[in-house]
């Protein structure tokens, strides 16, 4: 009887052991589609709608200014430009898929602007019309042109420029209207019937066309553009030692570093999505610890601290505080390496080439 009992007990133990092994072998796969849905619904769409709202407010502020040309109204328009530019900084990482294919980043914020080309359009035409501006390059429109028109010198001189020149007023009016239209177009790409948001979440393709791969590359492209285009090239730290501060983004408004910090915040918000699944959850699922996630969080903080350590606008800091600018470049490079090597290898991501163009 005892032998029969032992035999039955052994069979039970073997069965439990087999079930345990099967449980380990059949570990539930990470729900990438849920991650995409959470990031889309809690990060991408609210940020895109917010940018559209601020673009509409900027258009209204500029119309109010043009109706009553006072320095007070001009100051309100300038403040709203800054708010709108920061709102766009939070969505540049989402320049992916259908959005990128339609060159929305160039239609919204193509920088650096070309002041002489813009001034030539004003001076060489009898009138500035919406139809005329529609034929012109985004390089002399978008948020970039609005910044130049609103911030190119002191507020009293700028106000006088507009009072004395109806063509300048119309250039400002139609450029603001175009930005409003482009921001609405961007919302339409993501949200309209048959929208890209749904296609993005439901995409079953693999490789570089996989939606998660595109999302990840959007974040990496933002970091790389920050290092190369926003800091490296103006400061003479990328393939040339020649400095050219006029290549910096938003230097007329002194908003270069603020925009870069907003860019980095958007990377953090997607990676550590507090509203749902984020990339950190995917990494943890694979390696079963948060060591790499902590390294990413620490390096993002290092970049933010390096930005905060620069006490003057980036345009001036390139020459007055080159060591601090070089340190920021180094920290951005280190963050980029984490994304392009460490995290990429864990998630089997294919990094695609970046244009390092303007925002």
C-alpha positions in Angstrom: 0.0 0.0 0.0 2.8 2.4 0.9 4.5 1.6 -2.4 1.4 2.4 -4.3 1.0 5.7 -2.3 4.6 6.7 -3.1 4.1 5.9 -6.7 0.9 8.1 -6.9 2.7 10.9 -5.0 5.7 10.8 -7.5 3.3 10.9 -10.4 1.6 14.0 -8.9 5.0 15.7 -8.3 6.2 15.0 -11.8 2.9 16.4 -13.2 3.3 19.6 -11.2 6.9 19.9 -12.3 5.9 19.6 -15.9 3.2 22.2 -15.5 5.7 24.6 -13.9 8.1 24.1 -16.8 5.4 24.7 -19.3 4.4 27.9 -17.5 7.9 29.2 -17.8 8.2 28.2 -21.4 4.8 29.8 -22.3 5.4 33.2 -20.7 2.8 35.7 -21.8 4.1 38.0 -24.6 4.3 41.7 -23.9 1.2 43.5 -25.3 2.9 45.9 -27.7 -0.5 46.9 -29.2 -1.7 48.0 -25.8 1.5 50.1 -25.4 0.8 51.8 -28.7 -2.8 52.4 -27.8 -1.8 53.9 -24.4 0.9 56.1 -25.9 -1.4 57.3 -28.7 -4.4 58.0 -26.5 -2.5 59.5 -23.5 0.5 61.2 -25.1 0.3 61.7 -28.8 -3.3 62.8 -29.4 -3.6 65.1 -26.4 -0.3 66.8 -27.3 -1.3 67.2 -31.0 -4.7 68.7 -30.0 -3.0 71.0 -27.5 -0.7 72.3 -30.3 -3.7 72.9 -32.5 -5.4 74.8 -29.7 -2.4 77.0 -29.1 -1.9 77.6 -32.9 -5.5 78.8 -33.1 -4.9 81.1 -30.1 -1.8 82.5 -31.7 -3.7 83.3 -34.9 -6.3 85.1 -32.8 -3.6 87.0 -30.8 -2.0 88.2 -34.1 -5.4 89.2 -35.5 -6.1 91.2 -32.4 -2.7 92.9 -32.7 -3.2 93.7 -36.3 -6.6 95.2 -35.5 -5.0 97.4 -32.8 -1.3 98.0 -33.4 -0.1 98.6 -29.8 3.0 97.3 -28.0 0.7 95.7 -25.4 -1.0 93.6 -28.1 2.3 92.8 -29.7 3.6 91.6 -26.4 0.6 89.3 -26.0 1.3 87.9 -29.5 4.9 87.3 -28.7 4.0 85.5 -25.5 1.6 83.3 -27.4 4.2 82.5 -30.0 6.4 81.1 -27.2 3.5 79.0 -25.8 2.8 77.6 -29.3 6.5 76.8 -30.0 6.7 74.9 -26.7 3.6 73.0 -27.6 5.1 71.9 -30.9 8.3 70.9 -29.1 6.2 68.3 -27.3 5.0 66.6 -30.6 8.1 66.6 -32.8 8.9 63.1 -31.6 5.6 62.0 -33.3 6.9 63.1 -36.7 6.4 59.5 -37.9 4.5 57.4 -40.4 1.8 59.3 -42.3 2.8 62.6 -40.6 6.4 62.3 -41.8 5.3 61.2 -45.2 3.3 64.4 -45.6 6.3 66.5 -44.5 4.3 68.1 -41.6 7.4 69.0 -39.6 8.5 71.3 -42.5 5.0 72.8 -42.9 4.8 73.6 -39.2 8.4 74.6 -38.1 11.1 74.8 -40.7 14.2 76.4 -39.2 16.5 78.3 -39.2 14.6 81.0 -41.0 16.1 83.1 -43.8 15.5 86.7 -42.9 16.8 88.2 -46.1 14.6 85.9 -48.2 11.6 86.9 -46.1 12.4 90.6 -46.4 12.8 90.3 -50.2 9.3 88.8 -50.5 7.9 91.8 -48.6 10.0 94.4 -50.6 9.7 92.9 -54.0 5.9 92.4 -54.2 3.2 95.1 -54.6 1.0 93.2 -52.1 1.3 90.2 -49.8 -1.6 87.8 -50.4 -2.5 84.4 -49.1 -2.1 83.0 -52.6 1.4 84.5 -52.9 2.6 83.0 -49.6 1.2 79.6 -50.6 3.8 79.5 -53.4 6.7 80.3 -51.0 9.1 77.9 -49.3 8.3 76.8 -45.7 11.7 78.2 -44.9 10.2 81.7 -44.9 6.9 80.7 -43.3 5.9 78.5 -40.4 6.7 79.2 -36.7 10.1 80.2 -37.8 9.0 83.2 -39.9 6.5 84.2 -37.2 9.3 84.3 -34.7 11.4 86.5 -36.9 8.6 88.9 -37.5 7.7 89.2 -33.8 11.1 89.1 -32.2 13.8 90.4 -34.7 14.5 93.6 -32.7 13.2 95.6 -29.8 9.4 95.7 -29.3 9.1 99.5 -30.1 10.9 99.1 -33.4 8.9 96.0 -34.4 5.6 97.8 -33.6 6.7 100.7 -35.7 7.7 98.4 -38.6 4.2 97.0 -38.6 2.4 100.4 -38.3 4.4 101.7 -41.3 4.1 98.7 -43.6 0.8 97.1 -44.6 2.7 94.4 -46.5 4.5 93.4 -43.3 1.1 93.2 -41.6 -0.2 90.9 -44.3 2.8 88.7 -44.2 2.3 88.2 -40.4 -1.5 87.7 -40.9 -1.3 85.1 -43.6 1.6 83.2 -42.0 -0.3 82.9 -38.8 -3.4 81.7 -40.7 -1.3 79.1 -42.6 0.1 77.8 -39.3 -3.5 77.5 -38.0 -4.4 75.5 -41.1 -1.4 73.3 -40.9 -2.1 72.5 -37.2 -5.6 71.6 -38.1 -4.3 69.4 -40.9 -2.1 67.6 -38.5 -5.0 66.9 -36.2 -6.8 65.6 -39.2 -4.1 63.1 -40.1 -4.2 61.6 -36.6 -7.9 62.0 -35.9 -10.0 62.1 -39.1 -12.1 59.1 -40.3 -9.7 56.4 -41.4 -7.2 58.2 -39.2 -3.6 57.4 -38.7 -4.0 56.8 -35.0 -6.1 53.7 -35.6 -3.7 52.5 -38.3 -0.8 53.2 -36.1 -2.2 51.1 -33.2 -3.4 48.2 -35.4 -0.4 48.0 -37.7 0.8 44.4 -38.1 3.8 45.0 -40.2 7.3 44.1 -39.1 10.8 45.6 -39.3 11.2 49.4 -40.0 7.5 49.8 -40.8 6.3 48.3 -37.5 4.6 51.0 -35.5 6.6 50.5 -32.3 9.8 50.7 -34.4 8.5 54.0 -35.8 7.6 55.3 -32.4 11.0 54.4 -31.0 12.8 55.9 -34.0 10.8 59.1 -33.5 12.2 59.4 -30.0 15.7 58.6 -31.1 15.5 61.1 -34.0 14.5 63.8 -31.6 17.5 63.1 -29.4 19.9 62.9 -32.3 18.6 66.1 -33.9 19.0 67.8 -30.5 22.7 66.7 -30.3 23.6 67.3 -34.0 21.5 70.1 -35.3 20.4 72.1 -32.3 23.7 72.0 -30.4 26.5 70.4 -32.4 26.5 72.3 -35.6 25.9 75.8 -34.2 28.6 75.2 -31.6 31.2 73.7 -33.9 31.0 70.3 -32.3 29.9 68.2 -35.3 32.5 67.6 -38.1 33.6 71.2 -37.9 35.1 73.5 -35.2 33.6 76.6 -36.8 30.8 78.0 -34.7 27.7 79.5 -36.2 25.2 80.7 -33.6 22.7 81.7 -36.3 22.0 78.0 -36.9 20.4 77.7 -33.5 16.7 77.2 -33.3 14.5 80.1 -32.0 17.4 82.5 -31.3 15.4 85.6 -32.0 13.2 84.7 -29.1 15.9 83.2 -27.0 13.8 80.1 -26.6 16.3 77.5 -28.0 17.1 75.8 -24.7 13.5 75.9 -23.5 12.4 74.1 -26.7 15.1 71.5 -26.4 14.1 70.8 -22.8 10.5 70.4 -23.9 11.7 68.0 -26.5 13.5 65.9 -23.9 10.4 66.0 -21.6 8.4 64.5 -24.4 10.9 61.6 -24.7 10.5 61.0 -20.9 6.7 61.1 -21.1 6.6 58.4 -23.8 9.3 56.2 -22.3 7.8 56.3 -18.8 4.2 56.8 -19.8 2.5 57.5 -16.4 -1.0 57.0 -17.9 -0.5 53.4 -19.2 2.1 51.1 -20.7 5.4 52.7 -21.6 8.7 51.6 -23.1 10.0 51.1 -19.5 7.3 48.4 -19.0 8.5 46.6 -22.2 12.1 46.7 -21.1 11.2 45.4 -17.7 9.2 42.6 -19.2 12.2 41.4 -21.1 15.1 41.8 -18.6 13.1 41.5 -15.4 14.7 44.4 -13.7 14.7 48.2 -13.9 18.5 48.8 -14.1 18.4 50.0 -17.7 15.2 52.1 -17.2 16.9 53.8 -14.2 19.9 54.5 -16.4 17.6 56.2 -19.0 15.9 58.2 -16.3 19.2 59.3 -14.8 20.6 60.3 -18.2 17.4 62.3 -19.1 17.9 64.1 -15.8 21.6 64.8 -16.7 20.5 66.3 -20.0 17.9 68.5 -18.3 20.5 69.6 -15.7 23.0 70.4 -18.5 20.4 72.6 -20.2 19.5 74.4 -16.9 23.2 75.0 -16.2 23.6 77.3 -19.2 22.8 80.8 -17.8 22.3 82.7 -21.0 20.5 82.1 -24.3 22.1 79.4 -26.4 23.0 81.9 -29.2 25.2 83.8 -26.7 26.4 80.7 -24.7 28.1 79.2 -27.8 30.8 81.8 -27.5 30.4 82.9 -23.8 30.1 79.5 -22.2 31.5 76.9 -24.7 32.3 74.4 -22.0 28.7 74.2 -20.8 27.5 73.9 -24.3 30.0 71.1 -25.0 28.8 69.4 -21.8 25.2 69.5 -23.0 26.3 68.0 -26.3 28.1 65.2 -24.5 25.1 64.4 -22.3 22.8 64.3 -25.4 25.3 62.0 -27.1 25.2 59.7 -24.0 21.4 59.6 -24.0 21.5 58.8 -27.7 23.8 55.9 -27.1 21.5 54.5 -24.5 18.7 54.6 -27.0 20.7 53.4 -30.1 22.6 50.7 -28.4 21.4 49.5 -24.9 17.7 49.8 -25.2 17.6 49.1 -28.9 19.3 45.8 -28.4 16.9 44.7 -25.7 13.9 45.6 -27.8 15.3 44.4 -31.2 14.7 47.8 -32.8 16.0 48.8 -36.2 17.4 52.3 -36.0 16.8 54.2 -39.3 18.8 57.2 -40.5 17.8 60.6 -39.4 17.7 63.8 -41.4 18.9 66.1 -38.6 16.7 68.8 -40.1 14.9 71.6 -38.4 11.8 71.2 -36.2 
